[in-house]
Amino acid sequence: LGGFPHYGIVKEDYMMLKGAIVGPKKRVITLRKSIVPVTSRAAEEKIKLKFIDTSSKFGHGRFQTAEEKSKFLGTLKRRA
């Protein structure tokens, strides 16, 4: 459940980027070290990650896992 809209489920390692990147959705991006050292306070701040939302961004997006969805929906006709 979940994945990225218009891309799908990513099974390999990935990196989330803040902001916008011009071009098509699946464009290859080269990451490199900055030439100018970053000295702003926002860049030096430690990231405190609390929650990663894995629900679908299409439809209602209620369920984080397949187990949670099957528990809520119960036995469906196709599984019977």
N, CA, C and O atoms as a GROMACS GRO file, in nm:
protein
  320
    1LEU      N    1   0.085  -0.118   0.000
    1LEU     CA    2   0.000   0.000   0.000
    1LEU      C    3   0.088   0.123   0.000
    1LEU      O    4   0.190   0.129   0.069
    2GLY      N    5   0.049   0.216  -0.075
    2GLY     CA    6   0.127   0.338  -0.079
    2GLY      C    7   0.212   0.346  -0.204
    2GLY      O    8   0.161   0.324  -0.314
    3GLY      N    9   0.338   0.378  -0.190
    3GLY     CA   10   0.421   0.404  -0.306
    3GLY      C   11   0.412   0.551  -0.341
    3GLY      O   12   0.350   0.630  -0.269
    4PHE      N   13   0.472   0.587  -0.451
    4PHE     CA   14   0.471   0.726  -0.495
    4PHE      C   15   0.373   0.742  -0.610
    4PHE      O   16   0.370   0.657  -0.699
    5PRO      N   17   0.291   0.851  -0.612
    5PRO     CA   18   0.197   0.871  -0.722
    5PRO      C   19   0.268   0.874  -0.857
    5PRO      O   20   0.374   0.936  -0.871
    6HIS      N   21   0.211   0.806  -0.955
    6HIS     CA   22   0.262   0.797  -1.093
    6HIS      C   23   0.397   0.726  -1.100
    6HIS      O   24   0.462   0.731  -1.205
    7TYR      N   25   0.441   0.662  -0.995
    7TYR     CA   26   0.569   0.590  -0.996
    7TYR      C   27   0.553   0.448  -0.945
    7TYR      O   28   0.604   0.354  -1.006
    8GLY      N   29   0.482   0.433  -0.836
    8GLY     CA   30   0.460   0.299  -0.781
    8GLY      C   31   0.544   0.273  -0.658
    8GLY      O   32   0.598   0.365  -0.597
    9ILE      N   33   0.555   0.147  -0.622
    9ILE     CA   34   0.631   0.106  -0.504
    9ILE      C   35   0.778   0.098  -0.541
    9ILE      O   36   0.814   0.039  -0.643
   10VAL      N   37   0.863   0.157  -0.460
   10VAL     CA   38   1.007   0.155  -0.483
   10VAL      C   39   1.066   0.047  -0.394
   10VAL      O   40   1.049   0.050  -0.272
   11LYS      N   41   1.135  -0.050  -0.454
   11LYS     CA   42   1.187  -0.164  -0.379
   11LYS      C   43   1.333  -0.147  -0.343
   11LYS      O   44   1.386  -0.226  -0.264
   12GLU      N   45   1.401  -0.048  -0.397
   12GLU     CA   46   1.542  -0.024  -0.369
   12GLU      C   47   1.555   0.094  -0.273
   12GLU      O   48   1.455   0.152  -0.230
   13ASP      N   49   1.678   0.131  -0.238
   13ASP     CA   50   1.701   0.249  -0.155
   13ASP      C   51   1.660   0.373  -0.234
   13ASP      O   52   1.670   0.377  -0.356
   14TYR      N   53   1.612   0.474  -0.163
   14TYR     CA   54   1.575   0.598  -0.230
   14TYR      C   55   1.602   0.716  -0.136
   14TYR      O   56   1.626   0.697  -0.017
   15MET      N   57   1.597   0.835  -0.191
   15MET     CA   58   1.622   0.957  -0.115
   15MET      C   59   1.510   1.056  -0.147
   15MET      O   60   1.477   1.078  -0.263
   16MET      N   61   1.454   1.116  -0.043
   16MET     CA   62   1.352   1.218  -0.062
   16MET      C   63   1.421   1.354  -0.074
   16MET      O   64   1.509   1.386   0.007
   17LEU      N   65   1.382   1.432  -0.173
   17LEU     CA   66   1.440   1.564  -0.194
   17LEU      C   67   1.336   1.669  -0.166
   17LEU      O   68   1.220   1.656  -0.205
   18LYS      N   69   1.378   1.775  -0.098
   18LYS     CA   70   1.287   1.884  -0.066
   18LYS      C   71   1.294   1.985  -0.181
   18LYS      O   72   1.402   2.020  -0.228
   19GLY      N   73   1.178   2.032  -0.223
   19GLY     CA   74   1.175   2.130  -0.330
   19GLY      C   75   1.131   2.069  -0.462
   19GLY      O   76   1.065   1.965  -0.464
   20ALA      N   77   1.168   2.134  -0.571
   20ALA     CA   78   1.124   2.089  -0.703
   20ALA      C   79   1.244   2.056  -0.790
   20ALA      O   80   1.351   2.115  -0.777
   21ILE      N   81   1.224   1.960  -0.880
   21ILE     CA   82   1.325   1.923  -0.978
   21ILE      C   83   1.256   1.927  -1.114
   21ILE      O   84   1.154   1.861  -1.135
   22VAL      N   85   1.312   2.006  -1.205
   22VAL     CA   86   1.251   2.025  -1.336
   22VAL      C   87   1.270   1.900  -1.420
   22VAL      O   88   1.377   1.838  -1.417
   23GLY      N   89   1.169   1.864  -1.496
   23GLY     CA   90   1.180   1.752  -1.589
   23GLY      C   91   1.080   1.642  -1.560
   23GLY      O   92   0.992   1.658  -1.475
   24PRO      N   93   1.094   1.529  -1.631
   24PRO     CA   94   1.001   1.418  -1.611
   24PRO      C   95   1.016   1.353  -1.473
   24PRO      O   96   1.118   1.371  -1.406
   25LYS      N   97   0.913   1.279  -1.431
   25LYS     CA   98   0.909   1.222  -1.296
   25LYS      C   99   1.024   1.126  -1.267
   25LYS      O  100   1.075   1.122  -1.155
   26LYS      N  101   1.065   1.048  -1.369
   26LYS     CA  102   1.168   0.946  -1.346
   26LYS      C  103   1.307   0.992  -1.392
   26LYS      O  104   1.392   0.908  -1.423
   27ARG      N  105   1.330   1.122  -1.397
   27ARG     CA  106   1.459   1.173  -1.443
   27ARG      C  107   1.571   1.129  -1.349
   27ARG      O  108   1.556   1.130  -1.227
   28VAL      N  109   1.683   1.090  -1.407
   28VAL     CA  110   1.800   1.052  -1.328
   28VAL      C  111   1.866   1.180  -1.276
   28VAL      O  112   1.887   1.275  -1.352
   29ILE      N  113   1.897   1.182  -1.147
   29ILE     CA  114   1.956   1.300  -1.084
   29ILE      C  115   2.093   1.264  -1.030
   29ILE      O  116   2.110   1.161  -0.965
   30THR      N  117   2.191   1.349  -1.058
   30THR     CA  118   2.326   1.328  -1.005
   30THR      C  119   2.341   1.412  -0.879
   30THR      O  120   2.320   1.533  -0.882
   31LEU      N  121   2.378   1.348  -0.769
   31LEU     CA  122   2.400   1.419  -0.643
   31LEU      C  123   2.551   1.434  -0.621
   31LEU      O  124   2.628   1.340  -0.642
   32ARG      N  125   2.593   1.553  -0.579
   32ARG     CA  126   2.734   1.577  -0.554
   32ARG      C  127   2.749   1.668  -0.433
   32ARG      O  128   2.651   1.728  -0.388
   33LYS      N  129   2.869   1.677  -0.381
   33LYS     CA  130   2.894   1.767  -0.267
   33LYS      C  131   2.888   1.911  -0.315
   33LYS      O  132   2.919   1.940  -0.431
   34SER      N  133   2.849   2.000  -0.226
   34SER     CA  134   2.839   2.141  -0.260
   34SER      C  135   2.978   2.203  -0.275
   34SER      O  136   3.069   2.172  -0.198
   35ILE      N  137   2.993   2.290  -0.372
   35ILE     CA  138   3.121   2.360  -0.392
   35ILE      C  139   3.139   2.465  -0.282
   35ILE      O  140   3.248   2.480  -0.228
   36VAL      N  141   3.031   2.536  -0.251
   36VAL     CA  142   3.034   2.639  -0.147
   36VAL      C  143   2.986   2.575  -0.016
   36VAL      O  144   2.878   2.515  -0.015
   37PRO      N  145   3.062   2.584   0.093
   37PRO     CA  146   3.018   2.523   0.218
   37PRO      C  147   2.889   2.588   0.271
   37PRO      O  148   2.875   2.710   0.269
   38VAL      N  149   2.796   2.505   0.318
   38VAL     CA  150   2.668   2.554   0.369
   38VAL      C  151   2.686   2.592   0.516
   38VAL      O  152   2.732   2.511   0.597
   39THR      N  153   2.650   2.716   0.548
   39THR     CA  154   2.671   2.764   0.686
   39THR      C  155   2.541   2.807   0.753
   39THR      O  156   2.544   2.858   0.865
   40SER      N  157   2.427   2.789   0.688
   40SER     CA  158   2.302   2.834   0.748
   40SER      C  159   2.264   2.743   0.865
   40SER      O  160   2.302   2.626   0.869
   41ARG      N  161   2.189   2.798   0.959
   41ARG     CA  162   2.146   2.720   1.075
   41ARG      C  163   2.051   2.608   1.035
   41ARG      O  164   2.055   2.500   1.095
   42ALA      N  165   1.966   2.631   0.936
   42ALA     CA  166   1.870   2.530   0.892
   42ALA      C  167   1.942   2.407   0.836
   42ALA      O  168   1.896   2.295   0.855
   43ALA      N  169   2.055   2.428   0.767
   43ALA     CA  170   2.128   2.316   0.708
   43ALA      C  171   2.203   2.235   0.814
   43ALA      O  172   2.225   2.116   0.796
   44GLU      N  173   2.242   2.298   0.923
   44GLU     CA  174   2.318   2.232   1.029
   44GLU      C  175   2.227   2.162   1.131
   44GLU      O  176   2.275   2.084   1.214
   45GLU      N  177   2.098   2.189   1.124
   45GLU     CA  178   2.003   2.132   1.220
   45GLU      C  179   1.986   1.982   1.198
   45GLU      O  180   1.974   1.937   1.084
   46LYS      N  181   1.986   1.905   1.305
   46LYS     CA  182   1.965   1.760   1.297
   46LYS      C  183   1.819   1.731   1.261
   46LYS      O  184   1.729   1.802   1.306
   47ILE      N  185   1.797   1.629   1.182
   47ILE     CA  186   1.662   1.592   1.141
   47ILE      C  187   1.606   1.491   1.241
   47ILE      O  188   1.671   1.391   1.272
   48LYS      N  189   1.486   1.519   1.292
   48LYS     CA  190   1.419   1.428   1.384
   48LYS      C  191   1.299   1.370   1.312
   48LYS      O  192   1.192   1.431   1.310
   49LEU      N  193   1.316   1.253   1.254
   49LEU     CA  194   1.209   1.188   1.179
   49LEU      C  195   1.120   1.111   1.274
   49LEU      O  196   1.167   1.025   1.349
   50LYS      N  197   0.991   1.142   1.273
   50LYS     CA  198   0.897   1.079   1.366
   50LYS      C  199   0.808   0.976   1.299
   50LYS      O  200   0.774   0.875   1.361
   51PHE      N  201   0.769   0.998   1.173
   51PHE     CA  202   0.670   0.911   1.110
   51PHE      C  203   0.684   0.919   0.958
   51PHE      O  204   0.704   1.027   0.903
   52ILE      N  205   0.674   0.806   0.892
   52ILE     CA  206   0.673   0.801   0.746
   52ILE      C  207   0.537   0.747   0.704
   52ILE      O  208   0.502   0.634   0.737
   53ASP      N  209   0.462   0.827   0.630
   53ASP     CA  210   0.328   0.789   0.587
   53ASP      C  211   0.339   0.699   0.466
   53ASP      O  212   0.389   0.741   0.361
   54THR      N  213   0.293   0.574   0.478
   54THR     CA  214   0.299   0.479   0.367
   54THR      C  215   0.162   0.454   0.305
   54THR      O  216   0.148   0.365   0.221
   55SER      N  217   0.062   0.533   0.344
   55SER     CA  218  -0.071   0.514   0.286
   55SER      C  219  -0.072   0.570   0.144
   55SER      O  220   0.012   0.652   0.107
   56SER      N  221  -0.167   0.524   0.066
   56SER     CA  222  -0.178   0.565  -0.075
   56SER      C  223  -0.213   0.713  -0.084
   56SER      O  224  -0.289   0.765  -0.002
   57LYS      N  225  -0.157   0.779  -0.183
   57LYS     CA  226  -0.190   0.920  -0.206
   57LYS      C  227  -0.304   0.934  -0.307
   57LYS      O  228  -0.350   1.044  -0.334
   58PHE      N  229  -0.350   0.819  -0.362
   58PHE     CA  230  -0.468   0.816  -0.447
   58PHE      C  231  -0.584   0.763  -0.364
   58PHE      O  232  -0.562   0.683  -0.273
   59GLY      N  233  -0.705   0.804  -0.394
   59GLY     CA  234  -0.820   0.754  -0.320
   59GLY      C  235  -0.823   0.811  -0.179
   59GLY      O  236  -0.791   0.927  -0.157
   60HIS      N  237  -0.862   0.728  -0.084
   60HIS     CA  238  -0.876   0.775   0.054
   60HIS      C  239  -0.748   0.762   0.134
   60HIS      O  240  -0.725   0.841   0.225
   61GLY      N  241  -0.664   0.665   0.103
   61GLY     CA  242  -0.536   0.650   0.172
   61GLY      C  243  -0.548   0.626   0.321
   61GLY      O  244  -0.487   0.699   0.400
   62ARG      N  245  -0.626   0.526   0.362
   62ARG     CA  246  -0.649   0.503   0.504
   62ARG      C  247  -0.552   0.406   0.568
   62ARG      O  248  -0.527   0.415   0.688
   63PHE      N  249  -0.495   0.314   0.491
   63PHE     CA  250  -0.423   0.202   0.549
   63PHE      C  251  -0.272   0.215   0.529
   63PHE      O  252  -0.227   0.251   0.421
   64GLN      N  253  -0.195   0.185   0.634
   64GLN     CA  254  -0.050   0.191   0.627
   64GLN      C  255   0.009   0.059   0.578
   64GLN      O  256   0.113   0.060   0.512
   65THR      N  257  -0.054  -0.053   0.608
   65THR     CA  258  -0.002  -0.184   0.569
   65THR      C  259  -0.114  -0.270   0.511
   65THR      O  260  -0.232  -0.241   0.530
   66ALA      N  261  -0.076  -0.376   0.439
   66ALA     CA  262  -0.174  -0.468   0.381
   66ALA      C  263  -0.247  -0.544   0.492
   66ALA      O  264  -0.366  -0.572   0.479
   67GLU      N  265  -0.177  -0.577   0.600
   67GLU     CA  266  -0.242  -0.646   0.713
   67GLU      C  267  -0.351  -0.559   0.775
   67GLU      O  268  -0.459  -0.609   0.808
   68GLU      N  269  -0.323  -0.431   0.790
   68GLU     CA  270  -0.422  -0.339   0.847
   68GLU      C  271  -0.545  -0.330   0.757
   68GLU      O  272  -0.658  -0.326   0.806
   69LYS      N  273  -0.523  -0.329   0.625
   69LYS     CA  274  -0.635  -0.322   0.532
   69LYS      C  275  -0.718  -0.449   0.536
   69LYS      O  276  -0.841  -0.443   0.540
   70SER      N  277  -0.652  -0.566   0.534
   70SER     CA  278  -0.726  -0.692   0.536
   70SER      C  279  -0.800  -0.713   0.668
   70SER      O  280  -0.908  -0.772   0.670
   71LYS      N  281  -0.743  -0.666   0.778
   71LYS     CA  282  -0.809  -0.677   0.908
   71LYS      C  283  -0.937  -0.592   0.911
   71LYS      O  284  -1.038  -0.633   0.966
   72PHE      N  285  -0.929  -0.472   0.850
   72PHE     CA  286  -1.044  -0.382   0.849
   72PHE      C  287  -1.154  -0.432   0.756
   72PHE      O  288  -1.272  -0.430   0.791
   73LEU      N  289  -1.115  -0.479   0.634
   73LEU     CA  290  -1.213  -0.520   0.534
   73LEU      C  291  -1.270  -0.658   0.559
   73LEU      O  292  -1.382  -0.688   0.517
   74GLY      N  293  -1.194  -0.744   0.626
   74GLY     CA  294  -1.242  -0.879   0.651
   74GLY      C  295  -1.225  -0.966   0.527
   74GLY      O  296  -1.146  -0.935   0.439
   75THR      N  297  -1.299  -1.075   0.520
   75THR     CA  298  -1.291  -1.168   0.407
   75THR      C  299  -1.361  -1.109   0.287
   75THR      O  300  -1.478  -1.072   0.294
   76LEU      N  301  -1.288  -1.101   0.176
   76LEU     CA  302  -1.345  -1.050   0.052
   76LEU      C  303  -1.383  -1.166  -0.039
   76LEU      O  304  -1.336  -1.279  -0.020
   77LYS      N  305  -1.467  -1.139  -0.137
   77LYS     CA  306  -1.517  -1.244  -0.226
   77LYS      C  307  -1.404  -1.314  -0.301
   77LYS      O  308  -1.406  -1.437  -0.314
   78ARG      N  309  -1.307  -1.239  -0.351
   78ARG     CA  310  -1.199  -1.300  -0.431
   78ARG      C  311  -1.106  -1.386  -0.348
   78ARG      O  312  -1.041  -1.475  -0.402
   79ARG      N  313  -1.097  -1.361  -0.216
   79ARG     CA  314  -1.011  -1.442  -0.129
   79ARG      C  315  -1.080  -1.567  -0.079
   79ARG      O  316  -1.014  -1.660  -0.032
   80ALA      N  317  -1.212  -1.570  -0.089
   80ALA     CA  318  -1.288  -1.682  -0.034
   80ALA      C  319  -1.277  -1.808  -0.118
   80ALA      O  320  -1.336  -1.910  -0.084
   0.00000   0.00000   0.00000
